[in-house]
């Protein structure tokens, strides 16, 4: 059996006494929740026309009246330009989006969702939200506390100036 997160943290702290292992507690919980969410949603995407990450990319496009620059999608999804370009190419090849060169900057592309893309989002997203609602239903009055804590965490991450420690 694998050790529990508090044990893992203590083991790393013993191995590297100067390491601040406190982040492992929060990040460990985030990863646990992320895994539970992914496991709950997995059956929804079996045989679906989109993967979960593809759906997440299309959701913001669903109700836009105008095309959006691909770079904005990359920023919104916290993806590299290369990553977004590859993902958009796959969606375009399957008919879920259209890309056209930007008249303002020929190096940039404008992205819009197709009717087929809208139909796929409309078929999957409400069902995804229903599953997420089931997962969160037992929070009850604690829901606001969780929202406040997650907002605080998101804002802390946004303010953080991250540097890669030396090897």
C-alpha positions in Angstrom: 0.0 0.0 0.0 1.2 3.5 -0.8 1.9 5.9 2.1 -0.6 8.6 2.9 0.2 12.2 2.0 1.2 13.2 5.6 3.7 10.2 5.7 5.0 11.1 2.2 5.6 14.7 3.4 7.4 13.5 6.5 9.6 11.1 4.5 10.7 13.9 2.1 11.3 16.2 5.1 13.5 13.5 6.6 15.4 13.1 3.4 15.8 16.9 2.7 15.6 18.6 6.2 15.9 22.1 4.7 13.0 21.6 2.3 9.7 23.3 3.1 7.3 20.4 2.5 4.2 22.3 3.7 3.1 22.9 0.1 2.7 19.2 -0.4 -0.3 19.2 1.9 -2.3 21.7 -0.2 -1.1 20.5 -3.6 -1.7 16.9 -2.5 -5.3 17.8 -1.7 -5.7 19.6 -5.1 -4.4 16.5 -6.9 -6.7 14.3 -4.9 -9.7 16.4 -5.9 -8.5 16.6 -9.5 -8.2 12.8 -9.6 -11.7 12.3 -8.1 -13.2 14.8 -10.5 -11.5 13.2 -13.5 -12.6 9.7 -12.4 -16.3 10.8 -12.0 -16.3 12.5 -15.4 -14.4 9.7 -17.3 -17.6 7.7 -18.2 -19.1 10.8 -19.8 -16.3 11.0 -22.3 -16.2 7.3 -23.2 -17.1 7.3 -26.9 -17.9 11.1 -26.8 -16.9 13.3 -29.8 -14.7 15.4 -27.5 -12.2 14.7 -24.8 -12.5 16.6 -21.5 -9.7 19.0 -22.3 -11.2 19.7 -25.8 -14.6 20.4 -24.2 -12.9 22.8 -21.8 -11.3 24.6 -24.7 -14.6 24.9 -26.6 -16.8 26.0 -23.7 -15.7 29.7 -23.7 -16.2 29.8 -27.5 -19.7 28.5 -27.3 -21.6 31.8 -26.9 -19.1 34.2 -28.6 -20.6 36.2 -31.4 -17.1 37.1 -32.8 -14.0 34.9 -33.5 -11.3 35.1 -30.9 -7.5 35.2 -31.4 -5.9 31.8 -30.7 -3.4 33.5 -28.4 -6.3 34.6 -26.1 -7.5 30.9 -25.8 -3.9 29.9 -24.9 -3.8 32.5 -22.2 -7.2 31.5 -20.9 -6.3 27.8 -20.8 -2.7 28.4 -19.5 -1.3 26.7 -22.6 1.8 27.4 -24.7 1.3 28.7 -28.2 2.6 25.4 -29.6 0.2 23.5 -27.4 -2.8 25.5 -28.4 -1.9 25.4 -32.0 -1.7 21.6 -31.9 -5.0 21.3 -30.0 -6.8 23.7 -32.3 -5.5 21.8 -35.4 -7.0 18.6 -34.1 -10.4 20.3 -33.4 -10.3 22.0 -36.8 -9.6 18.7 -38.6 -12.6 17.2 -36.9 -14.9 20.1 -37.8 -15.4 21.6 -34.3 -13.7 24.9 -35.0 -12.7 27.1 -37.9 -9.5 29.1 -38.1 -9.0 32.1 -40.3 -6.0 34.4 -40.6 -6.5 37.6 -38.6 -6.8 40.7 -40.9 -4.9 42.7 -38.3 -2.0 40.3 -38.0 -1.5 37.6 -40.6 0.6 35.6 -38.1 -2.4 35.2 -35.8 -5.4 33.2 -36.4 -9.0 33.9 -35.5 -10.9 30.9 -34.0 -14.7 30.4 -34.1 -16.7 27.4 -33.1 -18.7 25.6 -35.8 -22.3 24.4 -35.5 -20.9 20.9 -35.0 -18.7 22.2 -32.2 -21.7 23.9 -30.6 -23.7 20.7 -30.8 -21.0 18.7 -29.1 -20.6 21.3 -26.3 -24.4 21.4 -25.9 -24.5 17.6 -25.7 -21.7 17.2 -23.1 -21.4 20.3 -21.0 -24.8 20.2 -19.2 -24.2 16.6 -18.3 -20.7 17.5 -17.0 -22.2 20.2 -14.8 -24.8 17.7 -13.5 -22.0 15.3 -12.4 -20.0 18.2 -10.9 -23.1 19.3 -9.0 -23.6 15.7 -7.6 -20.0 15.7 -6.4 -20.5 19.1 -4.6 -24.0 18.5 -3.3 -22.9 17.3 0.2 -21.0 20.6 0.8 -24.2 22.3 1.9 -23.5 25.5 3.9 -19.7 24.9 3.6 -19.9 25.6 -0.1 -19.2 29.3 0.5 -16.2 28.5 2.7 -14.8 26.3 -0.1 -15.4 29.0 -2.7 -13.6 31.6 -0.5 -10.6 29.2 0.1 -10.3 28.3 -3.5 -10.5 32.0 -4.6 -7.8 32.8 -2.0 -5.7 30.0 -3.4 -6.2 31.1 -7.1 -5.3 34.7 -6.2 -2.2 33.6 -4.4 -1.1 31.5 -7.4 -1.7 34.5 -9.7 0.4 36.8 -7.5 3.2 34.2 -7.1 6.5 34.9 -8.8 7.7 31.4 -9.6 11.4 30.6 -10.3 12.8 27.2 -11.0 15.2 26.2 -8.2 18.7 25.2 -9.2 19.4 21.5 -9.7 
